[in-house]
């Protein structure tokens, strides 16, 4: 399968060959879901906390003697059964991050790109670079590519000037090909990748 490569004026300047087994296979939505959940979980702060009977305020003295009063036995007013007592098995600060096998992550990224190619939302460009740090120029470049909305830009190495130009544009992200994830691809309305980045990804995602 061949894809057109365009320049900043959205004119065809060449083609790039992509393998069907890498970017043209079946879209495995289960793998995409697992990868997205994994990444979302890793961003959770996990700072929730509740006080157990050791943390709540109150005396540790036994309110009354164990036997002879006719009342239920109790050891302290911080008892979880009492109002203002401690919480039993409440949430505590923890990390929600977990890892997936590398094959699952690669399969999810293959499936995400396959979906974007099937939907015609992948644009292959000659280069992604800026002569100066200017948001207006970066916006004009994206308009020249014919992309709007949420966009993820992918290159082998991130150009610093272009990265600083697009960082305050809402919905636009600029990532290196080695750091792209299935979540980044699926959240974007359009994916703009350089020819070199696409070849790198094809090499890394080969079966």
N, C-alpha and C positions, 0 to 999 in steps of 0.2 A: 504494500500500500504506500502511496506517495502523498505527501502534503506539500502545499505551496508555502514558500518562504517569501515574506513581504518585507519591504523597507519602511522607513518612517513615513513615507507618503502612501503607504498601503498598496504599493505596486509590486507585482511579482518579480522576484530577482533570482529565483531558483526553486529547487524542490529538496525534500528530505525523505529518505526511505525509512519507514517504520515497520516493524515486524507485526504481523497479525497475531502471533502467539503472545506478544507483550501488550499491545495496545488495542488489539481487535478481538480479544477473547470475550467469553461470557462475563457479564457484569455480576460478580458475586456480592450481592448487597449485604450478606451476613458478615463477610470479612470487613467491609466498610464500616458497618455498625460497630463491630468489636473494636476497631481501631479508633473510631471517634469516641466511643465510651471511655476507652483507655486514656485518651488525651484529655478529655473533659474531666475525668477523675483526678488526673495529676494536677489540675489547676485548682481543685478545691482546697480551701484554706484549712479546714478541719480544726478550727479553734473553738468549737463548741465545748461546753463543760457544764457539769452539774455538781452540786455538793453532796457528798455522802455523809454518813453519820459522824465521820471524823472531822468534817470541814464546817458543818453548820454550827452556829453559835448556841451556847447553852451549857448548863452544868452537866457534869458527868456523874453527879451524885445520884444514888438510887432514891427515887421520890418517897417510897415507903417500904416497909419491911416486906419480905417475900411472902410470909404467911400470916394468917390471923386477922387480916383486915376485911376479908370478903371481896376485895377488889382484885382485878386481874393483875398478875405479876408483871412488873416492868423494871427495866434496868436503868434507864435514863430518859430524859425528856427529848433527847435527840433521836429517839427510836423512829425508824421509818414509818411506823404505823401511826404515829402522832402527827398532828398539824405542826408545821414548821420543822418537822423531822428531816432526816437525810433522805436522799433519793437512792433507790436501789437499782443498780445496774444502769445508771444513766449514761448518756454519751460523754466521752472524755476526749481531750485533744488527741488527734491521730492523723496519720497520712492516709489518703485514699488512693495513692499511686500504686499501680501494679504494672507488671511487664507482660508483654505478649511475645510469642516466638517470632523471630525475625522473618520467617516464611509467611506468617500471618500478616505482618506489617507490609511486606513487599507485595503480597497478594492483594491487600486492601488498596495500596497505591496504584497497582495495575488496573484494578477494577474501577477506581475513581477516574483515572485517565481514559479508560475505555468508555466510560459513561459520557465524559465530556466530548470525546471524539464523536461518539454516536449522536450526541445532541448538536454537534457543530459549534461547540463553544470553546474550541482550542484554536488559538492563533499562534502561528510560528513566525518569528521575526528574525531579521538578520542580526540585529544587535540591540541591546538595552543599555544606553549610556546617555549622559548629559554633559554638555559643555560647561554648564554653570549650575549653581544651586538656585533654582527658580521654579516655584510651584506652577506658575502660569505656563512655562515652557513644557513642564511634565504633563500638565493637563492637555495641552495642545497635541503633544505626542500621542497620548492615549486616544484623543479624538481622531487623530489621523489613522490610528489602527482600527477605528470604528468600534471601540469598546466603551461601555458605560456601566454604571452600577458598581457592584462589588467585583474587584479585579485582583487577581494574584499574578505578579510578575515573577518569572523564574529565569535565572541565569546561572552559569557555572560559578561565577563569583559576583557578589553584589557590588555594583558600582556605587561608590560612596556619595558622589554628587547627586545621582538620580535617587538614591535611597533617602537622602536628606530632603530632596525636592518633593517626594510623594508621601513622606511620613505623616504629614498633617492633612492629607487628603482622605476624607472618610471612605472606608470600604476598600482602600487600596493597600496591598501588602507587597513587599519586594523581598523575595527569599532566594537563598542559594539552592541549587538543585539537590545538594546533599542533605538539606534540612527540611525539605517539603514533606508534608504528611497528607494522608487521605482526607483529613478534616479540612486542611487548607484548601485543597482542590474542590471539595464538595460545597464549601461555604461560598465559593466565588461564583458569580454569574458567568464570568469569562476568565479563561486561563491564557496568559500571554507568555510564551516560552521562546527562548532563543534556540536556534538550530543546534548550537553546541550543548545547551542544557538538555534538550530532548535526546540527543545522542548519548549523553552521559547517563540519563535516566534509563534509556533503553538498555544500556550495558549493565547497569546495576540491577534492573528488574528482570533480566533475562531468566527464563525458566531453567 
